[in-house]
Amino acid sequence: MAAVLSNNMNDIKQVTFFMEECKRAGIQVLGPDVNESYYKFAVNKEGAIRFGMGAIKGVGASAVEAIITERKKNGPYKSIFDLAKRVDLRAANKKSFDSLILAGGFDSFEAVHRAQYFEVDEKGLSIIEKALRFGNKFQENKNSAQVSLFGETSNVQFEEPNIPEAHPWTIMKKLSKEKEVIGMYISGHPLDNFKTEISLFCNSSLDKLQQINQLEGSDLTLAGVVSEVQHRVAKNGKGWATFILEDFTESFEFRIFNEEYPKYRHFLVPQCIFIHKIKNGQIMDGKVRLGPSLSP
């Protein structure tokens, strides 16, 4: 399965499909980790599949190679500062660090959570920027160190910057950031906390809408999270919108027009979760009525 995932790592829909297959087969798929991941999907010592760093947007092959080469040579990384002073920062730049953190690649550094890396000080510097400055300074000193008369290398110690306190991100923010750099949710799903409600109140899922012509006149109840929204203005000056709704099975694009748009546009924001009904082919809901003008 690791090989199958690696073979399809450029197609996020296929990756999502095969990760679901892994779940059904009882095979654990873990998120990326700078201390365990390789460029492609691989199997760790515990028999779980570890997400490949090459599948993360903004992390190039050269950055992954630099991280893996140094890890093999001198062991696992202890912190972002340890990583910054050991890897080739010409290959692993700020964009690489940003993307790895957002994807969960630094989560094995348990003393620090993701929000702390992006917390800025009074000078507007984040821990990521401080770590890169620290790493560059350390490496410059190491490369320019002169051998003394006694055959020893001068070793100047640099103090690591303090990591500031910060409020942890909400689950929704954490997951949305993961999706930005991976294209899918890794550590969970926005609907995880609503599984009971979905099982009790919904009788269908979004993947059933792929055969929408066969569902005419059906009564369906669906739940989803809004992932993307585009508000538009028609030639007649009236507003309308397209939005993508996602559940555990599929994502689907809907459109909302006419009087329904101004009435319910406040629900159309990313990460909004709602349940709606398709009644005899019309979209409506007792709590969030989207109306018959909302068509897939």
FENDARA-V786381 format. One record per pair of residues at least 12 apart in sequence whose C-alpha atoms are under 6 Angstrom apart, sorted by sequence separation. I is the first residue (numbers start at 0). J is the second residue. D is the distance in whole Angstrom. If there is no record, write none. Layout:
I	J	D
I	J	D
This chain:
39	51	4
229	241	5
241	253	6
36	49	6
38	51	5
228	241	6
241	254	4
37	51	5
38	52	5
39	53	6
228	242	4
240	254	6
36	51	6
38	53	5
227	242	5
240	255	5
227	243	5
239	255	6
203	220	6
204	221	6
226	243	6
239	256	5
202	220	6
203	221	6
225	243	6
28	47	6
31	50	5
201	220	5
225	244	5
27	47	5
28	48	5
29	49	5
30	50	5
66	86	6
201	221	5
224	244	5
28	49	6
29	50	6
31	52	6
65	86	6
223	244	6
224	245	5
239	260	6
223	245	5
223	246	5
62	90	5
61	90	5
62	91	4
78	108	6
5	39	5
5	40	5
256	292	6
57	94	6
58	95	5
255	292	6
57	95	6
255	293	4
1	40	5
254	293	5
1	41	6
254	294	6
34	75	5
57	98	6
253	294	6
206	248	6
227	269	6
253	295	4
206	249	5
226	269	5
252	295	6
205	249	6
225	269	5
226	270	6
225	270	5
224	270	6
225	271	5
224	271	6
83	131	6
224	272	4
223	272	6
80	130	5
84	134	4
115	165	5
223	273	6
83	134	5
222	273	6
222	274	4
114	167	6
221	274	6
114	168	6
221	275	6
220	275	6
220	276	4
219	276	6
219	277	5
218	277	5
218	278	5
218	279	6
217	279	5
216	279	4
216	280	5
215	280	5
33	104	5
32	104	4
31	104	5
101	176	6
102	177	5
101	177	6
56	180	5
55	180	6
55	181	5
30	185	6
